[in-house]
Amino acid sequence: MLEISIKLTDDQVKLIAEHISINNEILNKQTLPLDEQFLSISQVARLTNQSNTTITNHIKKGLLSAKQAGKKWLISRQALKKYTNGE
């Protein structure tokens, strides 16, 4: 058995935890079609390595399709797929 020890900063641990959380959310939603699975602006920003402001601006410019629910924007995984593929 191989044992490895790695020292991480608190910020690195937090980032890893966020990625695990996002991936778990996506995995848990895979039973629904892509157009029925929704992500928040902050989730899309983290997945695309962009800021929340950039994602919001792209929604407002029509570059990224999203639905507004109250004050929140919801982006379907299908819309995210098209956005990341440049469609």
N, CA, C and O atoms as a printed pandas DataFrame, in Angstrom:
     atom_number atom_name residue_name chain_id  residue_number  x_coord  y_coord  z_coord
0              1         N          MET        A               1    0.838   -1.171    0.000
1              2        CA          MET        A               1    0.000    0.000    0.000
2              3         C          MET        A               1    0.886    1.238    0.000
3              4         O          MET        A               1    1.861    1.313    0.747
4              5         N          LEU        A               2    0.544    2.203   -0.838
5              6        CA          LEU        A               2    1.284    3.452   -0.960
6              7         C          LEU        A               2    0.536    4.545   -0.224
7              8         O          LEU        A               2   -0.661    4.733   -0.444
8              9         N          GLU        A               3    1.215    5.258    0.635
9             10        CA          GLU        A               3    0.597    6.350    1.378
10            11         C          GLU        A               3    1.309    7.635    1.002
11            12         O          GLU        A               3    2.537    7.711    1.035
12            13         N          ILE        A               4    0.522    8.656    0.640
13            14        CA          ILE        A               4    1.074    9.941    0.228
14            15         C          ILE        A               4    0.507   11.026    1.131
15            16         O          ILE        A               4   -0.686   11.028    1.435
16            17         N          SER        A               5    1.349   11.933    1.553
17            18        CA          SER        A               5    0.925   13.052    2.383
18            19         C          SER        A               5    1.138   14.336    1.592
19            20         O          SER        A               5    2.214   14.565    1.040
20            21         N          ILE        A               6    0.109   15.165    1.544
21            22        CA          ILE        A               6    0.182   16.430    0.808
22            23         C          ILE        A               6   -0.265   17.552    1.736
23            24         O          ILE        A               6   -1.293   17.449    2.406
24            25         N          LYS        A               7    0.511   18.610    1.765
25            26        CA          LYS        A               7    0.132   19.777    2.552
26            27         C          LYS        A               7   -0.601   20.758    1.646
27            28         O          LYS        A               7   -0.093   21.150    0.596
28            29         N          LEU        A               8   -1.810   21.151    2.069
29            30        CA          LEU        A               8   -2.620   22.092    1.304
30            31         C          LEU        A               8   -2.964   23.297    2.172
31            32         O          LEU        A               8   -3.121   23.185    3.388
32            33         N          THR        A               9   -3.076   24.448    1.522
33            34        CA          THR        A               9   -3.536   25.632    2.231
34            35         C          THR        A               9   -5.043   25.527    2.432
35            36         O          THR        A               9   -5.706   24.708    1.797
36            37         N          ASP        A              10   -5.575   26.358    3.317
37            38        CA          ASP        A              10   -7.023   26.381    3.527
38            39         C          ASP        A              10   -7.769   26.720    2.236
39            40         O          ASP        A              10   -8.824   26.151    1.956
40            41         N          ASP        A              11   -7.215   27.650    1.453
41            42        CA          ASP        A              11   -7.848   28.030    0.186
42            43         C          ASP        A              11   -7.873   26.863   -0.800
43            44         O          ASP        A              11   -8.862   26.671   -1.508
44            45         N          GLN        A              12   -6.797   26.087   -0.847
45            46        CA          GLN        A              12   -6.754   24.925   -1.732
46            47         C          GLN        A              12   -7.779   23.875   -1.316
47            48         O          GLN        A              12   -8.440   23.277   -2.164
48            49         N          VAL        A              13   -7.908   23.655   -0.020
49            50        CA          VAL        A              13   -8.890   22.692    0.487
50            51         C          VAL        A              13  -10.300   23.167    0.149
51            52         O          VAL        A              13  -11.146   22.370   -0.256
52            53         N          LYS        A              14  -10.551   24.472    0.316
53            54        CA          LYS        A              14  -11.864   25.035    0.011
54            55         C          LYS        A              14  -12.190   24.860   -1.473
55            56         O          LYS        A              14  -13.313   24.490   -1.817
56            57         N          LEU        A              15  -11.229   25.120   -2.349
57            58        CA          LEU        A              15  -11.430   24.975   -3.787
58            59         C          LEU        A              15  -11.735   23.521   -4.159
59            60         O          LEU        A              15  -12.630   23.256   -4.962
60            61         N          ILE        A              16  -11.000   22.600   -3.581
61            62        CA          ILE        A              16  -11.246   21.175   -3.835
62            63         C          ILE        A              16  -12.641   20.794   -3.364
63            64         O          ILE        A              16  -13.352   20.069   -4.061
64            65         N          ALA        A              17  -13.040   21.270   -2.197
65            66        CA          ALA        A              17  -14.374   20.970   -1.661
66            67         C          ALA        A              17  -15.462   21.523   -2.578
67            68         O          ALA        A              17  -16.483   20.869   -2.792
68            69         N          GLU        A              18  -15.250   22.730   -3.124
69            70        CA          GLU        A              18  -16.225   23.322   -4.045
70            71         C          GLU        A              18  -16.354   22.478   -5.303
71            72         O          GLU        A              18  -17.467   22.249   -5.777
72            73         N          HIS        A              19  -15.241   22.012   -5.852
73            74        CA          HIS        A              19  -15.283   21.174   -7.056
74            75         C          HIS        A              19  -15.998   19.858   -6.773
75            76         O          HIS        A              19  -16.779   19.385   -7.598
76            77         N          ILE        A              20  -15.739   19.276   -5.631
77            78        CA          ILE        A              20  -16.419   18.032   -5.262
78            79         C          ILE        A              20  -17.917   18.276   -5.141
79            80         O          ILE        A              20  -18.722   17.469   -5.607
80            81         N          SER        A              21  -18.287   19.379   -4.520
81            82        CA          SER        A              21  -19.698   19.724   -4.348
82            83         C          SER        A              21  -20.381   19.911   -5.696
83            84         O          SER        A              21  -21.472   19.385   -5.918
84            85         N          ILE        A              22  -19.746   20.657   -6.597
85            86        CA          ILE        A              22  -20.310   20.888   -7.935
86            87         C          ILE        A              22  -20.453   19.571   -8.675
87            88         O          ILE        A              22  -21.497   19.300   -9.267
88            89         N          ASN        A              23  -19.408   18.748   -8.644
89            90        CA          ASN        A              23  -19.453   17.469   -9.353
90            91         C          ASN        A              23  -20.521   16.552   -8.783
91            92         O          ASN        A              23  -21.197   15.851   -9.535
92            93         N          ASN        A              24  -20.684   16.547   -7.466
93            94        CA          ASN        A              24  -21.733   15.729   -6.858
94            95         C          ASN        A              24  -23.112   16.215   -7.269
95            96         O          ASN        A              24  -24.001   15.409   -7.542
96            97         N          GLU        A              25  -23.295   17.536   -7.316
97            98        CA          GLU        A              25  -24.574   18.086   -7.745
98            99         C          GLU        A              25  -24.870   17.664   -9.183
99           100         O          GLU        A              25  -25.993   17.270   -9.498
100          101         N          ILE        A              26  -23.878   17.744  -10.041
101          102        CA          ILE        A              26  -24.059   17.369  -11.440
102          103         C          ILE        A              26  -24.354   15.880  -11.550
103          104         O          ILE        A              26  -25.261   15.483  -12.280
104          105         N          LEU        A              27  -23.604   15.057  -10.839
105          106        CA          LEU        A              27  -23.832   13.611  -10.884
106          107         C          LEU        A              27  -25.219   13.250  -10.381
107          108         O          LEU        A              27  -25.872   12.373  -10.946
108          109         N          ASN        A              28  -25.674   13.908   -9.334
109          110        CA          ASN        A              28  -26.990   13.620   -8.775
110          111         C          ASN        A              28  -28.113   14.029   -9.722
111          112         O          ASN        A              28  -29.223   13.505   -9.621
112          113         N          LYS        A              29  -27.845   14.948  -10.632
113          114        CA          LYS        A              29  -28.864   15.441  -11.549
114          115         C          LYS        A              29  -28.839   14.714  -12.891
115          116         O          LYS        A              29  -29.633   15.041  -13.773
116          117         N          GLN        A              30  -27.966   13.755  -13.066
117          118        CA          GLN        A              30  -27.812   13.120  -14.369
118          119         C          GLN        A              30  -28.996   12.255  -14.776
119          120         O          GLN        A              30  -29.049   11.805  -15.921
120          121         N          THR        A              31  -29.930   12.010  -13.897
121          122        CA          THR        A              31  -31.086   11.215  -14.268
122          123         C          THR        A              31  -32.078   12.039  -15.078
123          124         O          THR        A              31  -32.925   11.467  -15.766
124          125         N          LEU        A              32  -31.999   13.347  -15.018
125          126        CA          LEU        A              32  -32.869   14.223  -15.795
126          127         C          LEU        A              32  -32.199   14.574  -17.115
127          128         O          LEU        A              32  -30.972   14.540  -17.214
128          129         N          PRO        A              33  -32.996   14.914  -18.139
129          130        CA          PRO        A              33  -32.399   15.394  -19.394
130          131         C          PRO        A              33  -31.603   16.676  -19.134
131          132         O          PRO        A              33  -31.881   17.399  -18.178
132          133         N          LEU        A              34  -30.622   16.951  -19.981
133          134        CA          LEU        A              34  -29.752   18.114  -19.792
134          135         C          LEU        A              34  -30.523   19.428  -19.722
135          136         O          LEU        A              34  -30.122   20.340  -18.998
136          137         N          ASP        A              35  -31.625   19.537  -20.465
137          138        CA          ASP        A              35  -32.369   20.798  -20.459
138          139         C          ASP        A              35  -33.242   20.955  -19.215
139          140         O          ASP        A              35  -33.903   21.980  -19.048
140          141         N          GLU        A              36  -33.250   19.935  -18.333
141          142        CA          GLU        A              36  -34.007   20.016  -17.080
142          143         C          GLU        A              36  -33.096   20.038  -15.854
143          144         O          GLU        A              36  -33.577   19.987  -14.722
144          145         N          GLN        A              37  -31.797   20.111  -16.074
145          146        CA          GLN        A              37  -30.814   20.188  -14.994
146          147         C          GLN        A              37  -30.266   21.615  -14.980
147          148         O          GLN        A              37  -29.746   22.092  -15.989
148          149         N          PHE        A              38  -30.382   22.297  -13.833
149          150        CA          PHE        A              38  -30.018   23.706  -13.779
150          151         C          PHE        A              38  -28.871   23.975  -12.822
151          152         O          PHE        A              38  -28.718   23.317  -11.793
152          153         N          LEU        A              39  -28.068   24.970  -13.199
153          154        CA          LEU        A              39  -26.942   25.430  -12.397
154          155         C          LEU        A              39  -27.106   26.923  -12.140
155          156         O          LEU        A              39  -27.764   27.629  -12.905
156          157         N          SER        A              40  -26.509   27.387  -11.071
157          158        CA          SER        A              40  -26.531   28.818  -10.750
158          159         C          SER        A              40  -25.411   29.534  -11.511
159          160         O          SER        A              40  -24.529   28.901  -12.090
160          161         N          ILE        A              41  -25.470   30.854  -11.493
161          162        CA          ILE        A              41  -24.410   31.652  -12.126
162          163         C          ILE        A              41  -23.066   31.330  -11.496
163          164         O          ILE        A              41  -22.077   31.175  -12.213
164          165         N          SER        A              42  -23.004   31.227  -10.178
165          166        CA          SER        A              42  -21.713   30.965   -9.523
166          167         C          SER        A              42  -21.179   29.574   -9.883
167          168         O          SER        A              42  -19.968   29.403  -10.028
168          169         N          GLN        A              43  -22.051   28.592  -10.028
169          170        CA          GLN        A              43  -21.598   27.255  -10.430
170          171         C          GLN        A              43  -21.037   27.287  -11.849
171          172         O          GLN        A              43  -19.985   26.707  -12.119
172          173         N          VAL        A              44  -21.742   27.965  -12.751
173          174        CA          VAL        A              44  -21.262   28.074  -14.132
174          175         C          VAL        A              44  -19.949   28.847  -14.172
175          176         O          VAL        A              44  -19.040   28.487  -14.920
176          177         N          ALA        A              45  -19.845   29.901  -13.378
177          178        CA          ALA        A              45  -18.604   30.691  -13.338
178          179         C          ALA        A              45  -17.429   29.822  -12.903
179          180         O          ALA        A              45  -16.355   29.882  -13.501
180          181         N          ARG        A              46  -17.630   29.017  -11.867
181          182        CA          ARG        A              46  -16.545   28.139  -11.395
182          183         C          ARG        A              46  -16.193   27.086  -12.440
183          184         O          ARG        A              46  -15.017   26.798  -12.661
184          185         N          LEU        A              47  -17.204   26.514  -13.080
185          186        CA          LEU        A              47  -16.944   25.464  -14.064
186          187         C          LEU        A              47  -16.236   25.988  -15.307
187          188         O          LEU        A              47  -15.478   25.258  -15.946
188          189         N          THR        A              48  -16.480   27.254  -15.652
189          190        CA          THR        A              48  -15.883   27.835  -16.855
190          191         C          THR        A              48  -14.696   28.746  -16.556
191          192         O          THR        A              48  -14.131   29.353  -17.465
192          193         N          ASN        A              49  -14.319   28.840  -15.283
193          194        CA          ASN        A              49  -13.215   29.708  -14.860
194          195         C          ASN        A              49  -13.432   31.166  -15.278
195          196         O          ASN        A              49  -12.506   31.845  -15.721
196          197         N          GLN        A              50  -14.669   31.624  -15.126
197          198        CA          GLN        A              50  -15.006   33.013  -15.418
198          199         C          GLN        A              50  -15.634   33.619  -14.165
199          200         O          GLN        A              50  -15.981   32.903  -13.225
200          201         N          SER        A              51  -15.774   34.926  -14.162
201          202        CA          SER        A              51  -16.386   35.589  -13.008
202          203         C          SER        A              51  -17.906   35.543  -13.102
203          204         O          SER        A              51  -18.469   35.336  -14.177
204          205         N          ASN        A              52  -18.559   35.736  -11.968
205          206        CA          ASN        A              52  -20.019   35.821  -11.951
206          207         C          ASN        A              52  -20.499   36.960  -12.847
207          208         O          ASN        A              52  -21.511   36.838  -13.537
208          209         N          THR        A              53  -19.758   38.070  -12.826
209          210        CA          THR        A              53  -20.119   39.232  -13.644
210          211         C          THR        A              53  -20.068   38.893  -15.129
211          212         O          THR        A              53  -20.960   39.278  -15.886
212          213         N          THR        A              54  -19.035   38.180  -15.546
213          214        CA          THR        A              54  -18.910   37.791  -16.952
214          215         C          THR        A              54  -20.075   36.902  -17.363
215          216         O          THR        A              54  -20.667   37.104  -18.424
216          217         N          ILE        A              55  -20.406   35.929  -16.538
217          218        CA          ILE        A              55  -21.517   35.029  -16.857
218          219         C          ILE        A              55  -22.816   35.819  -16.941
219          220         O          ILE        A              55  -23.603   35.616  -17.866
220          221         N          THR        A              56  -23.052   36.718  -15.988
221          222        CA          THR        A              56  -24.263   37.544  -16.006
222          223         C          THR        A              56  -24.318   38.394  -17.269
223          224         O          THR        A              56  -25.369   38.500  -17.900
224          225         N          ASN        A              57  -23.198   38.997  -17.640
225          226        CA          ASN        A              57  -23.152   39.808  -18.867
226          227         C          ASN        A              57  -23.430   38.963  -20.106
227          228         O          ASN        A              57  -24.120   39.416  -21.019
228          229         N          HIS        A              58  -22.905   37.753  -20.147
229          230        CA          HIS        A              58  -23.140   36.880  -21.297
230          231         C          HIS        A              58  -24.607   36.467  -21.377
231          232         O          HIS        A              58  -25.147   36.306  -22.471
232          233         N          ILE        A              59  -25.249   36.297  -20.234
233          234        CA          ILE        A              59  -26.688   36.000  -20.225
234          235         C          ILE        A              59  -27.456   37.194  -20.793
235          236         O          ILE        A              59  -28.322   37.029  -21.652
236          237         N          LYS        A              60  -27.136   38.393  -20.310
237          238        CA          LYS        A              60  -27.832   39.603  -20.746
238          239         C          LYS        A              60  -27.612   39.903  -22.223
239          240         O          LYS        A              60  -28.487   40.466  -22.881
240          241         N          LYS        A              61  -26.434   39.524  -22.752
241          242        CA          LYS        A              61  -26.125   39.729  -24.172
242          243         C          LYS        A              61  -26.676   38.624  -25.055
243          244         O          LYS        A              61  -26.605   38.713  -26.281
244          245         N          GLY        A              62  -27.228   37.575  -24.439
245          246        CA          GLY        A              62  -27.786   36.471  -25.214
246          247         C          GLY        A              62  -26.760   35.432  -25.633
247          248         O          GLY        A              62  -27.058   34.554  -26.442
248          249         N          LEU        A              63  -25.551   35.527  -25.085
249          250        CA          LEU        A              63  -24.518   34.548  -25.421
250          251         C          LEU        A              63  -24.711   33.233  -24.669
251          252         O          LEU        A              63  -24.241   32.183  -25.107
252          253         N          LEU        A              64  -25.399   33.299  -23.547
253          254        CA          LEU        A              64  -25.671   32.132  -22.713
254          255         C          LEU        A              64  -27.147   32.170  -22.339
255          256         O          LEU        A              64  -27.621   33.127  -21.726
256          257         N          SER        A              65  -27.854   31.136  -22.710
257          258        CA          SER        A              65  -29.285   31.055  -22.431
258          259         C          SER        A              65  -29.514   30.726  -20.957
259          260         O          SER        A              65  -28.848   29.857  -20.394
260          261         N          ALA        A              66  -30.475   31.436  -20.336
261          262        CA          ALA        A              66  -30.787   31.207  -18.930
262          263         C          ALA        A              66  -32.224   31.609  -18.665
263          264         O          ALA        A              66  -32.824   32.380  -19.413
264          265         N          LYS        A              67  -32.758   31.071  -17.585
265          266        CA          LYS        A              67  -34.106   31.432  -17.142
266          267         C          LYS        A              67  -33.977   32.176  -15.827
267          268         O          LYS        A              67  -33.132   31.856  -14.992
268          269         N          GLN        A              68  -34.833   33.176  -15.660
269          270        CA          GLN        A              68  -34.796   33.924  -14.411
270          271         C          GLN        A              68  -35.911   33.427  -13.498
271          272         O          GLN        A              68  -37.073   33.351  -13.898
272          273         N          ALA        A              69  -35.537   33.091  -12.270
273          274        CA          ALA        A              69  -36.483   32.665  -11.247
274          275         C          ALA        A              69  -36.366   33.658  -10.098
275          276         O          ALA        A              69  -35.478   33.536   -9.254
276          277         N          GLY        A              70  -37.253   34.631  -10.067
277          278        CA          GLY        A              70  -37.120   35.700   -9.082
278          279         C          GLY        A              70  -35.905   36.538   -9.419
279          280         O          GLY        A              70  -35.809   37.082  -10.519
280          281         N          LYS        A              71  -34.979   36.647   -8.484
281          282        CA          LYS        A              71  -33.746   37.402   -8.718
282          283         C          LYS        A              71  -32.611   36.515   -9.210
283          284         O          LYS        A              71  -31.550   37.017   -9.583
284          285         N          LYS        A              72  -32.820   35.213   -9.215
285          286        CA          LYS        A              72  -31.752   34.279   -9.598
286          287         C          LYS        A              72  -31.883   33.856  -11.052
287          288         O          LYS        A              72  -32.982   33.736  -11.594
288          289         N          TRP        A              73  -30.733   33.635  -11.662
289          290        CA          TRP        A              73  -30.680   33.086  -13.008
290          291         C          TRP        A              73  -30.378   31.597  -12.899
291          292         O          TRP        A              73  -29.558   31.181  -12.080
292          293         N          LEU        A              74  -31.041   30.799  -13.724
293          294        CA          LEU        A              74  -30.797   29.363  -13.783
294          295         C          LEU        A              74  -30.350   29.001  -15.193
295          296         O          LEU        A              74  -31.014   29.341  -16.172
296          297         N          ILE        A              75  -29.232   28.317  -15.285
297          298        CA          ILE        A              75  -28.659   27.927  -16.572
298          299         C          ILE        A              75  -28.776   26.415  -16.687
299          300         O          ILE        A              75  -28.306   25.682  -15.817
300          301         N          SER        A              76  -29.402   25.952  -17.761
301          302        CA          SER        A              76  -29.516   24.500  -17.942
302          303         C          SER        A              76  -28.166   23.935  -18.358
303          304         O          SER        A              76  -27.337   24.635  -18.938
304          305         N          ARG        A              77  -27.961   22.674  -18.058
305          306        CA          ARG        A              77  -26.712   22.032  -18.483
306          307         C          ARG        A              77  -26.629   22.003  -20.000
307          308         O          ARG        A              77  -25.534   22.053  -20.561
308          309         N          GLN        A              78  -27.782   21.921  -20.676
309          310        CA          GLN        A              78  -27.806   21.949  -22.138
310          311         C          GLN        A              78  -27.311   23.307  -22.644
311          312         O          GLN        A              78  -26.522   23.373  -23.586
312          313         N          ALA        A              79  -27.781   24.393  -22.009
313          314        CA          ALA        A              79  -27.330   25.738  -22.388
314          315         C          ALA        A              79  -25.839   25.904  -22.119
315          316         O          ALA        A              79  -25.126   26.519  -22.913
316          317         N          LEU        A              80  -25.368   25.356  -21.000
317          318        CA          LEU        A              80  -23.942   25.423  -20.679
318          319         C          LEU        A              80  -23.122   24.650  -21.713
319          320         O          LEU        A              80  -22.051   25.098  -22.123
320          321         N          LYS        A              81  -23.617   23.516  -22.121
321          322        CA          LYS        A              81  -22.924   22.708  -23.136
322          323         C          LYS        A              81  -22.806   23.499  -24.442
323          324         O          LYS        A              81  -21.735   23.543  -25.049
324          325         N          LYS        A              82  -23.899   24.117  -24.869
325          326        CA          LYS        A              82  -23.863   24.920  -26.100
326          327         C          LYS        A              82  -22.919   26.112  -25.949
327          328         O          LYS        A              82  -22.172   26.438  -26.871
328          329         N          TYR        A              83  -22.955   26.752  -24.800
329          330        CA          TYR        A              83  -22.103   27.916  -24.522
330          331         C          TYR        A              83  -20.628   27.534  -24.592
331          332         O          TYR        A              83  -19.831   28.229  -25.224
332          333         N          THR        A              84  -20.269   26.437  -23.947
333          334        CA          THR        A              84  -18.852   26.025  -23.924
334          335         C          THR        A              84  -18.396   25.496  -25.275
335          336         O          THR        A              84  -17.201   25.510  -25.572
336          337         N          ASN        A              85  -19.331   25.028  -26.098
337          338        CA          ASN        A              85  -18.987   24.554  -27.442
338          339         C          ASN        A              85  -19.052   25.683  -28.487
339          340         O          ASN        A              85  -18.796   25.453  -29.669
340          341         N          GLY        A              86  -19.397   26.899  -28.042
341          342        CA          GLY        A              86  -19.450   28.040  -28.942
342          343         C          GLY        A              86  -20.654   28.046  -29.865
343          344         O          GLY        A              86  -20.631   28.673  -30.924
344          345         N          GLU        A              87  -21.698   27.350  -29.463
345          346        CA          GLU        A              87  -22.911   27.293  -30.315
346          347         C          GLU        A              87  -23.834   28.452  -30.035
347          348         O          GLU        A              87  -24.892   28.562  -30.655
